[in-house]
């Protein structure tokens, strides 16, 4: 099931999103499918989350990169995107 969703359904639905977005002309918001309820993709999400946490802990990803990969907005406190959360150059002492 996972291979079917990763190789077939996800790309087909992304193409469908693009087509509907074009047809709507951007006047009616955006078209996006929510794959969070697809149980076949759950293990892929868990693997990605583990990989991102490891990269962040090793300093290979910034806070904003980590948040973006998790689908979160940039750090609302306005930290610079090149620093890690605990060691930001914009941090007030």
Secondary structure, 3 states (H helix, E strand, C coil): CHHHHHHHHHHHHHHHHHHHHHHHCCCCCCCCCCCCCCHHHHHHHHHHHHHHHHHHHCCCCCHHHHHHHCCCCCCCCCCCCCCCHHHCCCCCC
